[in-house]
Amino acid sequence: MTFTGATIIPPGMFADLVSYIERGEIKPLVAATYPLEKLRDAQEEFLAKRHVGNIVIEVR
């Protein structure tokens, strides 16, 4: 088995990714969404390592 990674993202890749999301072609996996006021709760969930996906903090 071979794992290959890179720390340099080719130009335009992030913009392409955002456009795929906006068109609904791919959907990020979101484990939970918290308002900024519940940041402590979000951090506790993150540290518990029981989630699958991203934890989103809403800033309004």
C-alpha distances in whole Angstrom, upper triangle without the diagonal:
4,7,10,13,17,20,22,23,25,28,29,26,27,30,28,27,30,32,29,30,34,34,32,29,27,28,26,26,29,29,33,35,38,41,41,44,41,39,39,38,35,34,35,32,30,30,30,26,27,27,24,25,27,30,33,36,39,41,44
4,6,10,14,17,19,20,21,25,26,23,25,28,26,24,28,30,27,28,32,32,31,28,25,27,25,25,28,29,32,34,37,40,40,43,40,38,38,37,34,33,34,32,29,29,30,26,27,27,24,24,26,29,31,34,37,39,43
4,7,10,14,16,17,19,22,23,20,22,25,23,22,25,27,25,26,29,30,28,26,23,24,22,22,25,26,29,31,33,36,36,39,37,34,35,34,31,30,31,29,26,26,27,24,25,24,21,21,22,26,28,31,34,36,39
4,7,11,12,13,15,19,20,17,19,22,21,20,23,25,23,24,28,28,27,25,22,24,22,22,25,26,29,31,33,36,36,39,37,34,35,35,31,30,32,30,26,27,28,25,27,25,23,22,23,26,28,30,33,35,38
4,7,9,10,13,16,18,15,16,20,19,17,21,23,22,22,26,27,26,24,21,22,20,21,23,25,27,29,31,33,32,36,34,31,32,32,29,27,29,28,24,25,27,23,25,24,21,20,20,23,25,27,30,31,35
4,6,7,10,13,15,13,14,18,17,16,19,22,21,22,25,26,26,24,22,23,20,22,24,26,28,29,31,33,32,35,34,31,32,32,29,28,30,29,25,26,28,25,27,25,23,21,21,24,25,27,29,30,33
4,6,10,13,15,13,13,17,17,16,19,21,21,22,25,26,26,25,22,23,20,22,23,25,27,27,29,31,29,33,32,28,30,31,27,26,28,27,24,25,27,24,27,25,23,21,20,22,23,25,27,28,31
4,6,9,12,10,12,15,15,15,18,20,20,21,24,25,26,24,22,23,21,23,25,27,29,29,30,32,31,34,33,30,32,33,29,28,31,30,26,28,30,27,30,28,26,23,22,24,24,26,28,28,31
4,6,8,7,8,11,12,12,14,16,17,18,20,22,22,21,19,20,18,21,23,25,27,27,29,30,29,33,32,29,32,32,28,28,31,29,26,28,30,27,29,27,24,21,20,23,23,25,26,27,29
4,6,6,8,11,11,12,14,16,16,18,20,21,22,20,19,21,20,23,25,28,30,29,31,33,32,36,35,33,35,35,32,31,34,33,29,31,34,31,32,30,27,24,23,26,25,27,28,29,31
4,6,8,9,10,12,13,14,16,18,19,20,22,21,20,22,21,24,26,29,30,30,31,32,31,35,35,33,35,36,32,32,35,34,31,33,35,33,34,31,29,26,24,26,26,27,28,28,30
4,6,5,6,9,10,11,12,14,15,17,19,17,17,19,19,22,24,27,28,28,30,30,30,34,34,32,34,35,31,31,35,33,30,33,35,32,33,30,28,24,23,25,24,25,26,26,28
4,5,5,6,9,10,11,13,14,15,17,15,14,16,16,19,21,24,26,25,28,29,29,32,32,30,32,32,29,29,32,30,27,30,32,29,30,27,24,21,20,22,22,24,24,25,27
4,5,5,6,9,10,11,12,14,15,15,13,14,14,17,18,22,23,22,24,25,25,29,29,26,29,29,26,26,29,27,25,27,29,27,28,25,22,19,17,19,18,20,21,21,23
4,5,5,6,9,10,10,12,14,14,14,15,15,18,20,23,24,23,25,26,26,30,30,28,31,31,28,28,31,30,27,30,32,30,31,27,25,21,19,21,20,21,21,22,23
4,5,5,6,9,10,11,12,11,11,13,14,18,20,23,25,24,27,28,28,32,32,30,33,32,29,30,33,30,28,31,33,30,30,27,24,21,20,22,21,23,23,24,26
4,5,5,6,9,10,11,10,9,10,10,14,16,19,21,21,23,25,25,29,28,27,30,29,25,26,29,27,24,27,29,26,27,23,20,17,16,19,18,20,20,22,24
4,5,5,6,9,10,10,9,10,10,14,15,19,20,19,22,22,23,27,27,25,28,28,24,26,28,26,24,27,29,27,27,23,21,17,16,18,16,18,18,19,21
4,5,5,6,9,9,9,11,12,16,18,22,22,22,24,25,26,30,30,28,32,31,27,29,32,29,28,31,32,30,30,26,24,20,19,21,19,21,21,22,23
4,6,5,6,5,6,8,10,14,16,20,21,21,24,25,27,30,30,29,32,30,27,29,31,28,27,30,31,28,28,24,21,18,18,20,19,22,21,23,24
4,5,5,6,5,6,8,11,13,17,18,17,20,22,23,27,26,25,28,27,24,26,28,25,24,27,28,26,25,22,19,15,15,17,16,18,18,20,21
4,5,8,8,9,11,14,15,19,20,19,21,22,24,27,27,26,30,29,25,27,30,27,26,30,31,29,28,24,22,19,17,19,17,19,18,20,20
4,6,8,10,12,16,17,21,22,21,24,25,27,30,30,30,33,31,28,30,33,30,29,32,33,31,30,26,23,20,20,22,20,22,22,23,24
4,5,6,10,13,15,18,19,19,22,24,26,29,28,28,31,29,26,28,30,27,26,30,30,28,27,23,20,17,18,20,18,21,20,23,24
4,7,10,13,16,19,21,21,25,27,28,32,31,30,33,31,28,30,32,28,27,31,31,28,27,24,20,18,18,21,20,23,23,25,26
4,7,10,12,16,18,19,22,24,26,29,28,27,29,28,24,26,28,25,24,27,27,24,24,20,17,14,15,17,17,20,21,23,25
4,6,9,12,14,15,18,21,23,26,24,24,26,24,21,23,25,22,20,24,24,22,21,17,14,11,12,14,14,17,18,21,22
4,6,10,12,13,16,18,20,23,22,20,23,21,18,20,21,18,17,20,21,18,18,14,11,8,8,11,11,14,15,18,21
4,7,9,11,15,18,20,22,20,19,21,19,16,18,19,16,15,18,18,15,14,11,8,5,6,9,10,14,16,19,21
4,6,7,11,14,16,19,16,16,18,16,13,15,16,13,12,16,16,14,13,9,8,5,5,6,7,11,13,16,18
4,7,10,14,16,18,15,15,16,13,11,13,13,10,10,13,13,11,10,6,6,5,5,6,8,11,14,17,20
4,7,10,13,14,12,12,13,11,8,11,12,9,10,13,13,13,11,8,9,8,7,5,6,9,11,14,17
4,7,10,12,10,10,13,11,8,12,13,11,12,15,16,15,15,12,13,11,9,6,5,6,7,11,13
4,6,8,6,7,10,8,6,10,12,11,12,15,16,16,16,14,15,14,11,8,6,5,6,9,11
4,5,6,7,10,10,9,12,14,14,15,18,19,20,20,17,19,17,14,11,8,6,5,7,8
4,5,5,9,10,9,11,14,14,15,17,19,20,21,19,20,19,15,12,9,6,6,6,8
4,6,8,9,10,12,14,15,16,18,19,21,22,20,22,21,18,14,12,9,9,9,10
4,5,5,6,9,10,11,13,15,16,18,18,17,19,18,16,12,11,8,10,11,13
4,5,5,6,9,10,10,12,14,16,17,16,18,17,14,10,10,7,9,10,13
4,5,5,6,9,10,11,12,15,16,16,19,18,16,12,13,11,13,14,17
4,5,5,6,9,10,11,13,13,13,16,16,14,11,12,11,13,15,18
4,5,5,6,9,10,11,12,11,13,13,11,7,8,8,11,13,16
4,5,5,6,9,10,12,12,14,14,12,9,11,10,13,15,19
4,5,5,6,9,10,11,14,15,14,11,13,13,16,18,21
4,5,5,7,7,7,11,12,11,8,11,12,15,18,21
4,5,6,8,7,10,10,9,7,10,12,15,18,21
4,5,8,9,12,13,13,11,14,15,19,21,24
4,6,8,11,13,13,12,16,17,20,23,26
4,6,8,10,11,11,15,17,20,23,26
4,7,10,12,11,15,17,21,24,27
4,6,8,8,12,15,18,21,24
4,7,9,12,16,18,22,25
4,7,10,13,16,19,22
4,6,10,13,16,19
4,7,10,13,16
4,6,10,13
4,6,10
4,6
4
